[in-house]
Amino acid sequence: MNKHYEQLLPYLERNHAYQAALALFSWDAETLAPISASEYTAKYVGILSEEAYHILICDEVKELLHKLSSKKEYDSLTVSEQAIVRLLQKEYDKMSCIPAKEYREFSELCAAAHPIYCRAKQTGKFEDFAPTLEKLIDYTRRFASYRAKNGESLYNILLNDYEEGFTTEVLDDFFSKVREAIVPLLKKVTEKNNTIDKSYNISFYPVDIQSGFCRFLSGYLGFDFNRGVIAESEHPFTTSLHNHDVRITNHYYSDNLESSMFSAIHETGHALYEMGVDDSITGTPAGSGISMGMHESQSRFYENMIGRSKDFWIPLFPKLKETYPEELEQVSLDDFIAGINKAEPGLIRTEADELTYPLHILIRYELEKDIFEGNCNIADLPKLWAKKYEEYLGVTPDNDGEGILQDIHWALASFGYFPSYAIGSAIAAQLYDYLAQRMPLSDYLKEGNLVPVREYLRDHIHKYGASYPTNELLKQVTGEEFNPDYYIRYLTEKYTTLYHL
Ligand SMILES: [Zn+2]
């Protein structure tokens, strides 16, 4: 092993120990911690975060990274070691260019922004949050400008933090395809929406029975209960301490059958990614999924391409009917498949179906781009939001709470994050198209055999963690870089068939 790389390892390990503790605190806060714990916990989380920061952002690490960046040393490293050095350097550059005083002020602003945002969302008044949002945007812009090289656009810098290589040029092309194909398709679907009846979904489904069925579903997909646990939280999520401790949550609504089942499948998709990371890189900067978009591609692949297909439910539907014999007595497999795929325009992103989902993201992308390219006033955002919702989805929010304030991302200064959700769906479609050609996917699903798909994804994607950038990995797997055409074709074919258009 390279001598300088070896010297770097203890820093990585110490940092990861703090990161794992922080992940555990955050998991606990969402699942089991008593309500009164939060104030004290926040203090300890602050201390741990600062310690973790100083372990990596220090002269010793800087010096080691510098030595490892020379061509001779870099070339002597393995692929995953190179990735670890690259990712660490990226994080280092990002953090170290911000003056400590400004970073502290920014952290304080973020902490203060949270309750202001929550109140504004509750009362539905954007103007109460607008001055804070403006400050968050100013800081984000300033921090990005410290990293901008040769007139690089600030929004591209932000996008690059979530998805390397997915610039506005790539995304403009992607989202214009979404807009041109999906907006007219949704209009046709909406006109025929009364043809699908899914009233069965709203009945009484006891929470403990739902939880048992969801646990079964996760295991069916390959969730390893020796390496993972499932708990309940307000919003479902996945977190990973390392590849032998991956945790997912779910939320059960007693009057909704679908919600928890598809959350279980979605989060299991995330969990399989984290559980599949190779032991040799877990606990390092390369020991987790490469990006938000790639992660979402795994969860959505399982949730939508697999989990909403008829093939998947052929062996499972009898068990579902046995679980809820009265509620589903009159429901056939075809009724159920139509029901779980029904598309309806709505106001809320997190409740959106597969067809309308990318339009919610398109709107956020267009607005973020306008904000960071200086093309709009913050005060005008709700008006622009409403106009786009009317144009693309045919719905208008009654207040800002169900409009521009519905997502917490901007209140956390997470600008440039949204596109990765749609990128994930598009990558999922690309992978699905490839896998369906490569193996008898449909037969496997009908037989209830999920092993070949899981092993394929583990051996070609999961085990590498963050060793390769998204596009490089995609090319290795499918022979092609990101190509949104598969996604557009997938949605068009699926909904044209479902609605007999
Ligand atoms: Zn997800």
Residues whose N, C-alpha, C, O or C-beta is under 5 A from the ligand:
A	BS01	ZN	S299
